[in-house]
Amino acid sequence: MEFSEAQINRYARHILLQEVGGEGQAKLLGSRVLVIGAGGLGSPVLLYLAAAGVGTIGVVDDDVVDLSNLQRQIVHATANTGMSKVESACSTLTAVNPDIELISHHTRIAAENALELISDYDIVADGSDNFPTRFLVNDACFLAKKTLVFAAILRFDGQIATFKPHQTDAVGAPFPCYRCIFREPPPPGKFPTCAEAGVLGALCGTVGSLQATEVLKELLGIGDSLAGWLLVCEALGTMFRKIKVKRDPGCPLCGDAPSIKDLSAYEC
C-alpha cells in the first residue's frame, strides 16, 4: 500500500524496524483485532494497538466508567465517569489515532453472540476479569479457529499466553488451548476478583503491554510466539517465569475425543 506523508511520520519507528518495515506496517493497517474488556488490561492493549496502527479495533464491554476504575484503567478519564466504557475508550483512541476504525460492542460477550463477534476479527485479546468469560472466549476462539492472546491479573501477579490450537508447532504438534492448562472453571467464590482482593494499577500496564506486544507479533508473524507457553509475572519479586505448556490429549475441547463441540453449555 502507499502511505500518506502523515502515516510515514506516524509509523516511522515501526517502518525503521527490519522485522516490520513498510510491508509489516501495511499488514497492521489491514488487520482486525477484537479486545474483550475495556478495563485494566484492555486499556493498555487498546492504547498500544491504536498507536501501532491496527486498522480495525473492536471493543467489547457492557460496563460504565466508575471512579474506582481510574486507578488502573488508563483509557478512561475522570470526565467520562458514568459513560459506557466502549464509548469512553473509543473517544480516547480516536484522539490517539484518528485514522483507524473503531467498532463499539456495548454488550457482554455471551454464548448467543460470541461466535458472531469473534468471526469478524483476525485475533482476539481477552482482558476479561472472570472465569466464565475466559472459558467462553477460549471455546469460541477454538470453534472459530481464531488466535487468542490471553492475560489475567490479580493483586501483584499476572499471566499471559497465546492460544492457537488450530495451528501446529515446528514439529507438527497442535498448540494447546486454555483448557489444556485450566480444565474447568473453578467453583464460584473459590478465587477472589480484583474488586475483592485488589490489584496494583501499574501491573495492569505491564501485563497489558506484554499482551499487546504478543498481539502485534502474531499479526506481523515475527519473533517467537507465546503459543505453547504460559508467562507468569510476579511483581513484588520482579520475577518472570516462562512455563512450557503442551496440548492435553484429554482436553474436552481440543483433545483427541472432545466433548465440547459448541457453546450450548453457556446458554442460559
N, C-alpha and C positions, 0 to 999 in steps of 0.2 A: 504494500500500500504506500501511497505518497503522503508523507507527513506535512502538516502545515508548519510554518515557522514557529508558531506558538507551541505546537506539540514537540518540535525538536528541542526547544528551550526547556519545556516542562520535563521531558523524559531524558534529558541529556545524560544524566548519570547512569541510567539504565543502558542507553544506547552505547555508552563507552565500555560497558562490560562485554568482554568477548563471549561469555556464555549467554548473553541476552541479545545485544545488538538491535539493529532496526527490525530484523525478522522476528525476534522474540517480543519486542515491544508491540509490533503489529499483531502478534498472536494474543497478547494480553488484551489489546483493544477489541479483539474479536471474541473474547471469552465471556462466559456467563457463570457467575457464582451465586449460590443461594446461601445466605447466612441465617442460621436458626438462632434467634435471640439477639436483641439489641441491648444487652446488659453488660456485665463486667468483662466478659470475654469478647462478645460481639463488638463492643466499642472499638478496641484497638484493631480487631480484624477488619471491620468496616473502614476505618480511617486509612489503614495502610493499603487495602485493596483499592480504595478510591484514589488515593495518591499515586498508586502504581499504574493506574490507567486500565484497570479491569473494566472492559467496556460496558457490561451489564451486571448490576448487582441487585439481587433480590433480598429483601429484609422481611423476616417473619417474626412477629411478636404481637401479642394481644393485650399487652400491659400499657399503662400510662407512666409517665415520668413522676417519680416521687422524690422528695428532698433526700431521703435516705439512700437513694441510688447514686447520688453525685459524688460520694467518696471514692468511687471506682469506675462509674460508667461515664467515661470522659467524652463520649459522643454527644452527651446532653448538657444543656446549660440551665442555670437556675431559673432563667426566664421561661423555660419550657416546662416547668413543673405543671402537671395536670394534662399536658399534651400527650397524645399517643406516642409511644416510643418510636414506631416506624416513621411517623411524621417528623418528630424531633430529629431522629438520626438522618433522615433524608435531607432535611434543611441544612444540617451541618455538612454533610457530604457534598451537597451541591456547592456550598461555599468553598470547600476544599478543591473540588474539580468539577466545574460546570459542564464538561464535555462528555461525561459518562451518563449512561441511562440507569436510573434508579427505579426499582419496582417495589412498591409498598404492599405487603401482605399483612394487613391488620387483622390477624386471626391466630388462633392456636393451631399448630400442626396436629393433625389427628388422623385416624385411620381413613376417614372419609375424604381427606384432601391431600394426604401425604404423597401418594404416587403422582398425582396431577401436578403438584407443586414441584417436586423433585425432577420430574422427567423433562422439564423445560430448561434445565441448567446442566452445565458440564461437571461441576464439582459442588459438593455440599460441605459447608463448615458448620459444625454443630457446637454452639456455645450455650446449650440449654443447661438448666440448673436442677434437673430432676431425673431420676432413673427411668420412669415410664417413657418420657420423651426420648431419652438417649437410645433406649431399646427400639422404640418405634422408628426413629430416624435410621438406625443401623439396618433394621429389617427392610425398610422401604428402599434404602440405597442399594441393598443387595438385590432385591427384586427388580429394581430399575437399572441395575448394572451401572451405578454411578459411584465414583470415588468419594469417600467420606474422610474429611480431616476433622478429627475429634479432639476436644480438650475439656478438662474439668478442673475445678479449683475448690479448695476448702481450707480455711484458716491460713496456714503458711505453706501449703503443698499444692502441687499441680501435676497434671498428666496430659500428655499429647501423644496422639497416634494417628496414623493414616491407614485406612481400611479400604482395600480394593480386592476382595476375594474373587471378583470376576476376571482378575488378571493373574499371571504366574510370575514366579521369580526367575532368576538366571538359569536354574536347573529344571524349570518346568513345573515346579510345585505351586499350587494355588496359595495366594496370600490368605492370612486369617481374617476373620471379621471380629467385631466387638464381642460377640457371644463366645468366640473361642477363648477369650480371656475371662469374661464375666458371663456365665451361662444363663442366669436368670436374674430378673430384678430382685433386690433384697426385700424382705418384708417391710411394709410401711412403718416408718418410725425407727428403724434399726440404725440408720445413719442420719445425723443432723444435716439440715440445709445451711447455706451461708447465712440465712436470716436467723437461724437458731444458734449457730456456732461462731459466726463472724468470718471475715476474710480480710487479709491485708490488701488494701486497694492497689498498691503498686504491683503486687504479684499478678493481678489481672492483666496489667500491661505487659509484664514479662512473658507470661504464658500465651496471651493473645497475640503478641508479636511473633512468637515462635510458630503459632498456629497459622498466622498469615504468611509467614515465610514458607511453610510447607505447602500451603495452597499455591503460592506463586511457583514454587519448584515443580509441582505437579502440572500446572498449566504450561510451563515452559519446557518440561521434560529435561530438567537439568539436575545435577547432583545426585546424591544417594537418597532414594525415597525412604520415608519413615515407615513404609509398609513392612510388616513383619517385626516391628519393634514397638515398645512402649517406653516413652521418655518420661521419667519421673523427676520432678523438680522439688527440692526441699529448701525453702528459702532461708529458714533460720540457720541451717548449717552451710548455706551456699553450696549445695551439692546437686549434681545432676547424675542420674543413673539411666543407662540405656539397656533395657531388658529385651532379649530376643524372645519373640513370640511366634509359635508355629500354629498352623491350621490344626484344629481338633477334628479328627475323623468322626467323632461322636457329636459334633456340634449340631444342634437341632435345626440350624438354618443353612449352613454351608457344608455340613458334613456328608458322609457317604450315604446316609439314609435319613434325609431331613424330614422333620415332622412339621416344620413351619413352611408353608407354601403360599401364604397370603397374609393379609393384615387383619383377618377376621377376629383374631383373639383380642384385638384392641377396640373393637366396636362396642359401643355402649348397648 
